[in-house]
Amino acid sequence: MLHGRTMGLKAVFTDHSLFGFADVGSIMGNKLLKFSLSDVSHVICVSHTCKENTVLRGSLDPLNVSVIPNAVILEDFAPDISKPRDRLRITIVVISRLFPNKGADLLTAIIPRICHERPEVDFLIAGDGPKFLDLEQMREKYFLQERVTLIGAVKHEKVRDVMVQGDIYLHPSLTEAFGTVIVEAASCGLYVVTTKVGGIPEVLPQHMTSFADPDEDSLVDAAIDAVDLVRSGRIDTSRFHAEVATMYSWANIAKRTENVYHSLNYRKINQPLLQRLKKYYFCGAVAGKLYCVVVILDIFIYALLEYFYPREHIDLASKWPRRRTSLTN
């Protein structure tokens, strides 16, 4: 996912995606990405893995790409300190869109095995998608109605209420640029079991996480080890919230993003039109010419809009009040 942000004439894009290079869809997507980033001043990626992927896909200079992770509103993901810890039963929480790339098929396969190996384990699964029916059928097949709770889609403001009901967060994703949900889970005081894919290994310290390969056997072993670790009390999750707060606060992320904008060179981002068109032209023997046509058409439409709806007739939005103290705390 690509987000564009502008400040004056400074264009910065934030990339949250990981794509391959082999299939037709990825090739077309990478062509569009290269077109989109040809005249962009700077790119922000949410992980170093995401940066490597974006640099290759967009043929970018690595010096023009920064790594700034996602932020979390830690006040919205505080642990429930009033909840008594029952070591006799362990609840594993999953909150995810139930799609193949999110590991929904793996989830369907490993739940019966974990429940068989550890009778004291229950599952609480939130999320919806095309694989929801598979989970329902799995639950019926293995008679796990009392141990696997499916609550469907939940609003983001209700995610914390679901997370604090558990002890372990399971994230079986097959591809992930960052994984904000595992930061939220750790902030709520859950121990995290996740796949070692994409940018996930960069997100949390090792004492908060157990990593597994994206396959059935590895995930089952990692989950069972995590259950034993939590039941024995050998891991203190009460400190997770404070640790996450130092790593992913909005004040820190906002300041780093602001520094990227301020570091942009004015001359470099305000180049003559012909020089900017050259960047598009050299994006490919055929695609480059098409890109130039698209840009020229955009400029023509912009000129028409400027003629019929002059900018001086547009009401300016009020400037957002800036609280300097929030950026320094």
N, C-alpha and C positions, 0 to 999 in steps of 0.2 A: 504494500500500500504506500502510495506516494502523496505527501502533503506539500503544497506550495505556500510559501509565506513571503511577503514583500515588505520592505521598509524603504519608502522612497522609490529609488530605482534599483534597489538591491534585491535580488531574487535568490531565495534559499529554499531548497527542497529537503524534506525529511523522508527517508526511505525506511519502511518497516518490513520489507518483503525479502524473501529468498526464492529465486527461480533457477531452474536448470538451464541447460544450453542445447539439449538434444531434440526434444519433441517440437512439433510445429508450433504449438501454442507458445512455448517458451521463446522460440526464435522470433515470432511476430511480436511478442511482448517486449523482448529485448530491443528490437528495432524501434518500437515506439518509445521505449525508455531512452535510447540514445538520442532520438529526435528531441524528446522533452528536456534532456539535460545538456544539449549542445550549447545553449546560450545561457546557462545558469551560472551564477557567480560562485555558489558553494553548495555542497550537499552535506546533510547531517544524517548519519546512520545510527541505529540504536545499539549496535554491537560491532565488535571487530570482525566477526564472521560476516555480518551484513555488509560491512564496508568492503571487504574483499570481493563479495559477490557483486555489489553495485559497481565497483571499479571495473571489474571484468565485463559486466553486461553493458555498461555505458561507455566503455573505453575512456575512462576519466583519469586525470592526474591524481594520484593518491593524496598529494598535498592539498588538493581542493576538497577533500572529504574529511569531516570530523566525526568522532564518535561521542554521542551524548545519549545516555540511556533514557528510557521512559521514567516518569516520576509517578509517585503514588501519594495520595492524600492520606497520610498515616493516621490522622484522627479518625478517618472512616474505617480503618482496619485495625482497631485495637483489640487485643485479646480479652476474653471474658474472664476476669480474675475471680469472679464469684462462682464460676463453675467448678464443682468438685471433680477431681480427677479419679476416674474409676479404672484402676489397672486391670480389673477382671474382664472388661470388654474394651476393645479398641475399635474406633470408628474411622474408616478411611473415606475421605471426601474427594469427590471428583466434580469439578465445575468446568464444563467445556461444551463447545458446539460439537454435536455428535456427527462428525464427518470423518471420512477415511483418513484424511491428512492429519487429523487430530488424534489418531490412534483409537478410534471407536471400535474397530475390529479387534485390535489387541485387547481392549478393555473387556469385550464380550468373551474373549477366550480365557483371560487370566482370572476373572472373578470366581468362576466355579473351582478352579484349582486352589486359589488362596483360601476360599471358604472351607474346602476339604482339608487343607493342611492346618488351618488355624480356626477351630470352631468358635473362638472368642472374638472373631473379627466380623464387623458389620460394614456395609457400604451405604453411603449417602451420595446419590448422583443427581446433580442439577444440570440441566441443559437439554436442548432439543435439536433435532436434525433427522436426516434420513436413516440413521442407524438406531434411532430410539426404539423402533419396533424389534430390532434384533436383540436389544437388551431385555425388553419385555419377554420375548420368547425364551431367551436364555434363563431368565428368572423362573419362568413356568416349568421349563424342562428339568431344571435341577432342584425344584421345590425350595427356592430361596426367597420366597415372598416375605418372610419374617426377618431376613438379614440384608436384603438389598432394597433400598428405598429409592424410587424414581420420582422426582418432584417436578420434572419438566423444566421449562425455561424460567429463569428468575431475572428480575430487574437488577441492574448493577448496584443500586442502593440497598438491595437485599442480600448481596453476595456475602457480606461479613456475617450476617445472621446465620447463614448456612455454614460458613467455614468454622465458626466457633463451636459448632456442634461436634467437630471431629478432633482427631489426634494426629492424623497423617493426611497429607495432601498428595494425591496420585495424579501425575501428569504424563500420559503415555504418548505424547505428540510425536509424529514422524518428521515434522519439519517446523522450525520456529526460529524467527529472527531474534527474539528477545524473551518473551514469556512474562508479561506483566502479572499474570494471575499467580505465578509462583512467588512473586514478591509480596503480593497481597496475602497469600496463604502464610508465608513466614512471618509477616507482620502480625497476623492473627494468632501466632504462637503454634503453628502446625509444623511438624517435621515434613520435609518434602522428598518424595520419591519421583524421579523424572528420568526421561530418556536423555542420553548424551548426544543430542543432535543440535545443529545450527549454533545459535548464540547462547543456548541455555547454560552451558558450563561456565559462562562468564557472569551469570546473574547473581548467584549467592555463594557465600563461603562454603567450604566443604563440610563444616560441622553442622550446617543446616540441611544438608542434602545427601541423598543416596542416588547415585547415577546407575543407569542400566542401559544396555544396548536396546535398540528398538525391535526386540523380538520377545516372544512369549516366555521362554525359559528364563531369560535374564531379568525380565520385569517381575516374574513370580518370585525369584530368589531375592531380589532387592526389596520387594514389598514385605516378604516374610522376615528378612533381617531387620527391617525397620520396625516391624511389629514387636519383635523381641527386644530391640533397643529401647523402644518407648515404654514397654511394659516393665522392663527392668529398672527404669528410672536413670539410665546411664547418660541420657541426654537432657539438658535443661533448656526447655523451649521458652521459659519465662523471660529470657533475655533477648529473644529474637526481635521483638518489636523495637526495642531501643537501638539495636544494631542496625536494623533496616532503616530506621529513621535517619541515621547518619549517612546512609548511602544514596537514598532516593527521595530526598525532600524536594518539593517544588521550588523552594527558594534557591537551592543549589543548581538545579537543572535550568531554571529560568536565567540565572546569572551567566551560566556557561553558554547558553544560547544567545544571550544578549552580546556576549563577548565575540561570538562569531560574526554577528552583524557589524559590530564596530571595527572588526579587523579587515573588512573588505576594502579593497583599494578602489577609490572613486574612478580613476582613469581606466582601470581594467574593466569596470562594469558599465561604463558609458562609452562604448566603442561606436564608430561610424556604422551605418546600416550595411554598407557593402562588406565590411569586415565581418559583421555578424552573419550575413548571408553565406559567406564562405564556410563558416563552421557547419551550416546545414548542408551545403553543397557537397562537402567531402564526407558525408555520412554514408555514401554508397553510390555506385554507378547509376542506378535507377532511383533508389529511394532518396538520394540527396537532391535530385532535381525536383521530385515531388514535394519534399520538405520545403524547398525554396518557394514553390508555387503556393503552398499552404501559408507560409509566413507572409508573402506579398499580399495574398488575399486577406489575411487578418489585418494587415496594415491598412488596406483599402477600406475594409469595414470600419476600422477604428477611425479613419479620416471622415467617413460619412457620419458616424455617430458624433464625432467632435463638431461637425458642421451643423447638424440638426439639433443636437443637445450639447451645447458648449459647456465646458467644465465649470465655468463661473456661475452657471445657473443651478449647479448641484449643491445641495446643502451638505456641509461637512459634518461628520460625526464628531461628537464631543470627545476630547481626549480622555482616555481612561485614567482615573486618579492613581498616581503612583505612590505607594508607601515605601519609602526607602528603608525603613526599619525591617520590613519583611524580607529584604534581599540580603541583609547583613546578619540576621539572627541565625 
